[in-house]
């Protein structure tokens, strides 16, 4: 087995935060604030007691090794229906306001809605994680530029409601790279600097099992886009279908995908089980950087 050379280094500026990517994999810990999350770990914040519970979860994720916290208020599982911007705002903004005063890692908001993004940025968020990254609204891009935030551009075919119904690619890698390249160029034209842009191939978003596996194996091909790479495979259904495992019994399957993603060039991994997977991530980083370990 040939090991991919160490990843290209990037520095991402996300408002007041500076993320150095390449030597060490950055971990994004997931905080779901939607009651219908596919992973069944969502918390609907209604009281100050709920906010206190969220703070405990966030601090635990950071203690376990999360470098970024990603907060989402709308489920984007296959077949899910969108909620209104106001409903999403009511779910996520109190948490972001609270955490921005308590924690010292960047907060990412998982949204594609400009109004939600603006409220999240005003509340202290520094990264917009946009699942509709290959078809972003221009008002959202202008907002990212104005707030000096960072942006994750994710590939999706269709939308969460339709993405797993009519999956079709003539050339998987070429089409996904082409869409992400177009989206990156649109960001640059609007004035978003290159050191603000992260790309995500969108594992599970309009892809078959075979597509997901192929993407993980061929991640290094995305290096041609000259952007750091974020990969999210945690607990996803393709792992469950391969292993015949329920969503909360996919830890080892997730670990295998995370390790392979890092070996093939992922700079950031987005996961639920930070504490359980951190050792595997550290070991994989040391394998990639074995020459330094020998010094």
C-alpha positions as CSV (number, residue, x, y, z in Angstrom):
1,X,0.0,0.0,0.0
2,X,1.4,3.4,-1.0
3,X,0.8,6.2,1.5
4,X,-0.2,9.6,0.1
5,X,2.4,12.3,0.7
6,X,1.7,14.8,3.5
7,X,-1.0,17.2,2.7
8,X,-0.5,20.6,1.3
9,X,-0.5,23.3,4.0
10,X,-3.1,26.0,4.1
11,X,-3.8,28.9,6.5
12,X,-7.5,29.7,6.8
13,X,-8.6,33.1,8.2
14,X,-12.0,32.9,9.9
15,X,-12.6,36.4,11.3
16,X,-10.5,36.5,14.5
17,X,-9.4,32.9,14.1
18,X,-6.4,31.5,12.2
19,X,-6.6,27.8,11.3
20,X,-3.3,26.2,10.2
21,X,-4.1,23.1,8.2
22,X,-1.8,20.4,6.9
23,X,0.4,19.0,9.6
24,X,-2.4,18.0,11.9
25,X,-6.0,17.1,11.0
26,X,-8.5,19.6,12.4
27,X,-11.6,18.1,14.0
28,X,-15.0,19.6,13.7
29,X,-17.4,18.5,16.4
30,X,-21.1,18.3,15.5
31,X,-23.8,20.0,17.6
32,X,-27.3,19.2,16.3
33,X,-30.1,21.5,17.4
34,X,-32.7,19.9,15.2
35,X,-35.1,17.3,16.7
36,X,-35.2,15.2,13.5
37,X,-31.5,14.8,12.9
38,X,-30.6,11.5,11.1
39,X,-28.2,10.6,14.0
40,X,-31.0,11.0,16.5
41,X,-28.8,13.2,18.8
42,X,-30.5,16.5,18.2
43,X,-31.5,18.8,21.1
44,X,-34.2,21.4,20.7
45,X,-33.3,24.3,23.0
46,X,-36.3,25.7,24.7
47,X,-35.1,26.7,28.2
48,X,-32.0,27.9,30.0
49,X,-31.6,24.4,31.3
50,X,-31.3,23.2,27.7
51,X,-28.7,25.9,27.0
52,X,-26.8,24.6,30.0
53,X,-26.9,21.1,28.6
54,X,-25.6,22.3,25.2
55,X,-22.8,24.2,26.9
56,X,-21.7,21.0,28.7
57,X,-21.8,19.0,25.4
58,X,-19.8,21.8,23.7
59,X,-17.2,21.9,26.4
60,X,-16.9,18.1,26.4
61,X,-16.4,18.1,22.6
62,X,-13.6,20.7,23.0
63,X,-12.0,18.8,25.9
64,X,-12.0,15.7,23.8
65,X,-10.2,17.4,20.9
66,X,-12.7,19.4,18.7
67,X,-11.0,22.4,17.0
68,X,-14.2,23.7,15.6
69,X,-17.9,23.4,16.6
70,X,-20.4,23.0,13.9
71,X,-24.0,24.0,14.9
72,X,-27.0,23.0,12.8
73,X,-30.7,23.8,13.3
74,X,-32.2,22.1,10.2
75,X,-31.9,18.4,9.3
76,X,-30.5,17.8,5.9
77,X,-30.9,14.0,5.9
78,X,-32.2,12.5,2.7
79,X,-35.9,13.3,2.2
80,X,-36.0,16.0,4.8
81,X,-38.1,19.1,4.2
82,X,-36.8,22.6,4.8
83,X,-37.9,24.7,7.7
84,X,-38.3,28.5,7.7
85,X,-35.4,30.8,8.3
86,X,-37.1,32.2,11.4
87,X,-37.5,28.7,12.9
88,X,-33.9,27.9,12.2
89,X,-32.9,31.2,13.8
90,X,-34.9,30.5,16.9
91,X,-33.1,27.1,17.2
92,X,-29.5,28.1,16.8
93,X,-29.0,31.8,17.7
94,X,-29.4,31.5,21.5
95,X,-26.8,28.7,21.5
96,X,-24.3,30.6,19.3
97,X,-24.7,33.8,21.4
98,X,-24.1,31.8,24.6
99,X,-21.1,29.7,23.3
100,X,-19.4,32.6,21.6
101,X,-18.9,34.1,25.1
102,X,-17.8,30.8,26.7
103,X,-15.5,29.0,24.3
104,X,-12.3,29.8,22.5
105,X,-12.7,27.7,19.3
106,X,-14.4,28.9,16.0
107,X,-18.1,28.3,15.7
108,X,-19.4,27.1,12.3
109,X,-23.1,27.4,11.3
110,X,-24.5,24.7,9.1
111,X,-26.9,26.7,6.9
112,X,-27.5,27.8,3.4
113,X,-30.0,30.6,4.2
114,X,-28.6,34.1,4.0
115,X,-30.8,35.4,6.9
116,X,-29.7,32.6,9.2
117,X,-26.1,33.2,8.3
118,X,-26.3,36.9,9.0
119,X,-27.9,36.3,12.5
120,X,-25.2,33.7,13.2
121,X,-22.4,36.0,12.2
122,X,-23.8,38.7,14.3
123,X,-24.0,36.3,17.2
124,X,-20.3,35.3,17.0
125,X,-20.1,32.6,14.3
126,X,-16.9,32.7,12.1
127,X,-17.5,30.0,9.5
128,X,-20.5,29.4,7.2
129,X,-20.9,25.7,6.3
130,X,-23.0,25.8,3.2
131,X,-24.4,22.5,2.0
132,X,-25.6,24.2,-1.1
133,X,-22.1,25.4,-1.8
134,X,-22.2,24.6,-5.6
135,X,-25.3,26.7,-5.9
136,X,-24.8,29.4,-3.3
137,X,-27.0,32.5,-3.1
138,X,-25.0,35.6,-4.0
139,X,-26.3,37.5,-1.0
140,X,-24.8,34.8,1.3
141,X,-21.4,35.1,-0.4
142,X,-21.4,38.9,-0.1
143,X,-22.2,38.5,3.6
144,X,-19.3,36.1,4.1
145,X,-17.0,38.7,2.4
146,X,-18.4,41.6,4.4
147,X,-18.0,39.8,7.7
148,X,-14.5,38.5,6.8
149,X,-15.7,35.0,7.7
150,X,-14.6,31.6,6.2
151,X,-16.8,29.5,4.0
152,X,-17.3,25.8,3.4
153,X,-18.5,25.0,-0.1
154,X,-20.1,21.6,-0.2
155,X,-21.2,19.6,-3.3
156,X,-24.7,18.4,-3.5
157,X,-26.8,17.0,-6.3
158,X,-30.3,18.4,-6.0
159,X,-31.4,19.2,-2.5
160,X,-32.0,17.2,0.7
161,X,-35.5,16.3,-0.3
162,X,-34.6,15.0,-3.7
163,X,-30.9,14.2,-3.7
164,X,-31.1,10.4,-3.2
165,X,-33.9,9.9,-5.7
166,X,-32.4,10.5,-9.2
167,X,-28.6,10.2,-8.7
168,X,-26.8,10.4,-12.0
169,X,-23.2,11.4,-13.0
170,X,-21.5,10.9,-16.4
171,X,-18.1,11.4,-14.7
172,X,-18.3,11.6,-10.9
173,X,-14.9,13.2,-10.1
174,X,-14.9,15.5,-13.1
175,X,-18.4,16.8,-12.4
176,X,-17.9,17.4,-8.7
177,X,-14.5,19.1,-9.1
178,X,-16.0,21.2,-11.9
179,X,-18.9,22.4,-9.8
180,X,-16.7,23.2,-6.8
181,X,-14.2,25.0,-9.1
182,X,-17.0,27.2,-10.5
183,X,-18.3,27.9,-7.0
184,X,-14.8,28.9,-5.8
185,X,-14.3,31.2,-8.8
186,X,-17.7,32.9,-8.0
187,X,-16.5,33.5,-4.4
188,X,-13.2,35.1,-5.7
189,X,-15.1,37.3,-8.1
190,X,-17.3,38.6,-5.3
191,X,-14.2,39.4,-3.2
192,X,-13.9,36.5,-0.9
193,X,-10.2,35.8,-0.4
194,X,-8.8,32.4,-1.3
195,X,-7.7,31.9,2.4
196,X,-11.4,31.9,3.4
197,X,-12.5,29.0,1.2
198,X,-12.8,25.3,2.2
199,X,-14.3,22.6,0.0
200,X,-16.3,19.5,0.8
201,X,-17.1,16.8,-1.8
202,X,-20.5,16.1,0.0
203,X,-20.3,12.5,1.0
204,X,-23.8,11.2,1.2
205,X,-25.4,14.2,-0.5
206,X,-26.7,12.9,-3.9
207,X,-24.3,10.0,-4.1
208,X,-24.7,6.2,-4.1
209,X,-22.7,3.9,-1.8
210,X,-20.2,3.3,-4.7
211,X,-19.9,7.1,-5.3
212,X,-19.1,7.7,-1.6
213,X,-16.5,5.0,-1.5
214,X,-14.9,6.3,-4.7
215,X,-14.8,9.8,-3.4
216,X,-13.0,8.7,-0.2
217,X,-10.4,6.7,-2.3
218,X,-9.8,9.6,-4.7
219,X,-9.9,12.6,-2.5
220,X,-6.3,13.6,-3.4
221,X,-7.7,14.6,-6.9
222,X,-9.3,17.6,-5.2
223,X,-5.9,19.0,-4.5
224,X,-6.0,20.6,-8.0
225,X,-8.6,23.1,-6.6
226,X,-6.0,24.6,-4.3
227,X,-8.3,24.6,-1.3
228,X,-8.2,22.8,2.0
229,X,-10.6,19.8,2.1
230,X,-13.3,19.0,4.7
231,X,-14.9,15.5,4.8
232,X,-17.9,14.4,6.7
233,X,-18.7,10.7,6.9
234,X,-19.7,10.4,10.5
235,X,-22.5,7.8,11.1
236,X,-23.8,8.1,7.6
237,X,-26.2,5.7,6.0
238,X,-23.8,4.2,3.5
239,X,-21.7,2.9,6.5
240,X,-24.9,1.5,8.0
241,X,-25.9,-0.2,4.7
242,X,-22.5,-1.8,4.2
243,X,-22.2,-3.0,7.8
244,X,-25.9,-3.6,8.5
245,X,-25.5,-1.3,11.5
246,X,-27.9,1.1,13.2
247,X,-26.9,4.8,13.3
248,X,-25.4,4.5,16.9
249,X,-23.4,1.4,16.1
250,X,-21.3,2.8,13.2
251,X,-18.3,4.0,15.2
252,X,-15.8,1.5,13.7
253,X,-17.2,2.1,10.2
254,X,-16.9,5.8,10.7
255,X,-13.3,5.4,12.0
256,X,-12.3,3.5,8.8
257,X,-13.7,6.3,6.6
258,X,-12.0,9.0,8.6
259,X,-8.6,7.3,8.5
260,X,-8.9,6.8,4.8
261,X,-10.0,10.3,4.2
262,X,-7.0,11.7,6.1
263,X,-4.6,9.5,4.3
264,X,-6.0,10.7,1.0
265,X,-5.8,14.4,1.8
266,X,-8.6,15.6,4.1
267,X,-7.5,18.5,6.3
268,X,-10.7,18.7,8.4
269,X,-13.0,15.8,9.5
270,X,-16.5,16.5,10.7
271,X,-17.6,14.0,13.3
272,X,-20.0,13.3,16.2
273,X,-17.8,11.0,18.3
274,X,-14.8,13.2,18.9
275,X,-13.4,11.4,22.0
276,X,-13.8,8.0,20.5
277,X,-12.1,8.9,17.2
278,X,-9.4,11.3,18.3
279,X,-6.7,8.6,18.9
280,X,-7.3,7.1,15.4
281,X,-6.9,10.6,13.9
282,X,-3.7,11.3,15.9
283,X,-2.2,8.0,14.8
284,X,-3.1,8.6,11.2
285,X,-1.5,12.1,11.3
286,X,1.7,10.5,12.7
287,X,1.7,7.9,9.9
288,X,1.5,10.7,7.4
289,X,4.2,12.7,9.1
290,X,6.4,9.7,9.9
291,X,9.6,11.4,8.8
292,X,9.2,14.1,11.5
293,X,8.5,11.4,14.1
294,X,11.9,9.8,13.4
295,X,13.8,13.1,14.0
